[in-house]
Amino acid sequence: MNILLLGGGGREHALAWKLAQSPRLTALYAAPGNPGIAQHGELVDIDAADHRAVLDFCTRHSIGLVVIGPEAPLVDGLADNLRTMGVPVFGPNRKAAQLEGSKGFTKDLCKRAGIPTAAYERVRSKDGALAALSDFSLPVVIKADGLAAGKGVIIAETRAEAESALDTMFSGAFGAAGEEVVIEEFMSGEEASFFALTDGRAILPFGSAQDHKRVGDGDTGPNTGGMGAYSPARVLTPELEREVIERIIRPTVETLAADGMPYSGVLYAGLMLTDEGPKLIEYNARFGDPECQVLMMRFDGDLVDLLLSVAQGTLADQGPVELSERTALTVVMAAKGYPGTPEKGGAIGGIDAAEAAGAMVFHAGTTIRDGRLIANGGRVLNVTAAGGSVGQAQAAAYAAVDAIAFATGFCRRDIGWREIAREAE
């Protein structure tokens, strides 16, 4: 089977690595891909925003499955057009992808379906937002409604900070994403992520993970797209996972189906584990990044077979997802300046030495220039390793990090710290 993978980050490298292991794969194409993905398939110059070009490529190359990695093409309706032309696709249609594309849409769905989440108010003007602020205690969460590249969420500790956040959003700093704002109750607890595949009817759990969003050790500094992750997140016990499925995932799938927009793809539920039980923070309509990297490291099955069953509506025929009991942990190596303006062009070496030590190095923001591998983004490499515990996986990952020569890069040195502390108790 010929497969087209859309995207060019660390998540897509992890997907390409696992897709390439399937005996069902004939040829893997990736657009735009990256130097790491090029080890597993052919890179092609197609813009995912050009739906006609994607469709033409699928026809010319007899593509049997399209895997959409990032969220923007899903919100833009690419999956709709592919399905209309009879091309199997892994990823939800435009209406269902509003779960990620509009925070207000998701909050309203939660209210209708009785899904536990933070109290909220949708506002469309600064004056309306200022009036609504009085209904919330501090701290309070201010969110741009639309896609904002992971930067549209501000936790305001004071009224002045909340008003400043609203000024920022309604001034156009986030473009169309900030034309509507969601004000949310602040929830306390530990965060974790849960993943499930669905074809709109059947639901298949796909494991848990815990991300590290802050740029600095000890969860300090500004938020990023993610500086590392590990899986499984053992704080999300089997009992809590069952609660998440029955109180959050299943009502979401059933409500969307009843509303005429069945969801097909992966549901990534960001959760807050509160004293009242798990509550939904937000949904993503695709695999997380860097959570996908640790999930693929643990996945022992045939990814082509599994994703195709989602695309074809036969997920109920699949058995449980095969996930290793071992822990996988990934460390993000970023370019200096991230999450602000990253320093691009830094040379990278030592990846072979890192992988010889037992790690897998997924490319997230790299390119080839004059025959040399260089940094070409904020998050550059995802150094991923497995072990019998979080501590063992962490030690293996950092041993691989230390084998990499990347003078203009940096990383956190404490990925997995919460679970390592629990392991020591």
Buried (B, 14 or more C-beta within 10 A) or exposed (E): BBBBBBBBBBBBBBBBBBBBBBEBBEBBBBBBBBBBBBEBBEBBEBEBEEBEBBBEBBEEBEBBBBBBBBBBBBBBBBBBBBBEEEBBBBBBBBBBBBBBBBBBBBBBBBEEBEBBBBEBBBBEEBEBBBEBBEEBEEBBBBBBBBBBEEBBBBBBEEBEBBBBBBEBBBEEBBEEBBBBBBBBBBBEBEBBBBBBBBBBBBBBBBBBBBBBBBBBBEBEBEBBBBBBBBBBBBBBEEEBBEBBBEBBBBBBBBBBBEEEBBBBBBBBBBBBBBEEBBBBBBBBBBBBBBBBBBBBBBBEBBBBEBBBBBBEBEBEEBEEBEBBEBBBBBBBBBBBEBBEEBBBEBEBBBBEBBBEBEBBBBBBBBBEEEEEBBBBBBBBBBBBBBBEBBBBBBBBBBBBBEBBBBEBBBBBEBBBBBBBEEBEE
